Amino acid sequence: MNSFLSMAIRYFVAQSTQDTRHPAAPGEVAHGPVVQRRSVLALGASALAVGLLPACAHSQVAPPGPGMTASVTYLNLLAKTPMFRDMSREQLQWVIDHSREWAVAPGALVASSERGMDRFWTLLDGGWQVEQGGKVYPAGHADPARWYGGREMQALGLAPTRLVATKRSYVMEIEQAALDEMLRRGIPLAPYLRAGLDFYRKLAR
């Protein structure tokens, strides 16, 4: 993309600062004005609308399903997501370079036992629910069910499940091979994976 505008957008994101989806923890001070994620995305959309900022190659990848559109992963926002808070900037960038982010409309199917379960999905913002046998299990980005799919979950042999967005949400899609490499590199995902597996084991009983 245009290097000047890319730098300007990244500067705006980094400096405009506290993101409303991750309020300051007790004892922390939020510096600067509050900037919502949709405002940041609108900046890029406005540039695209006037032809100043060409679409990134990522946006040319077909969405996994209806109600899902390509989104941009910003490093400073990802660093505030519970699952990624303990990562270095280098690790965060590696995750960004080996994943895709999608904006998901309320009620849209993110993945299911029939579609997309071979990949790893994690909730960055918003909310979703796991559906199984007429029961629903809502989750946010700080709950054990903040992720879905992948080899370890498939190995549990669960009855059919569906993963559905409950509100406007942002999700990250990671191929199994990329997830394996993240763990091999020491990217600290293991505690969150274990918590999720403990949750999914209860669904297998």
Secondary structure, 3 states (H helix, E strand, C coil): CCHHHHHHHHHHHHHHCCECCCCCCCCCCCCCCCECHHHHHHHHHHHHHCCCCCCCHHHHCCCCCCCEEEECCCHHHHCCCHHHCCCCHHHHHHHHHCCEEEEECCCCEEEECCCECCCEEEEEECCEEEEECCEEEEECCCCHHHEEECHHHHCCCCCCCEEEECCCEEEEEECHHHHHHHHHCCCCCHHHHHHHHHHHHHHHC
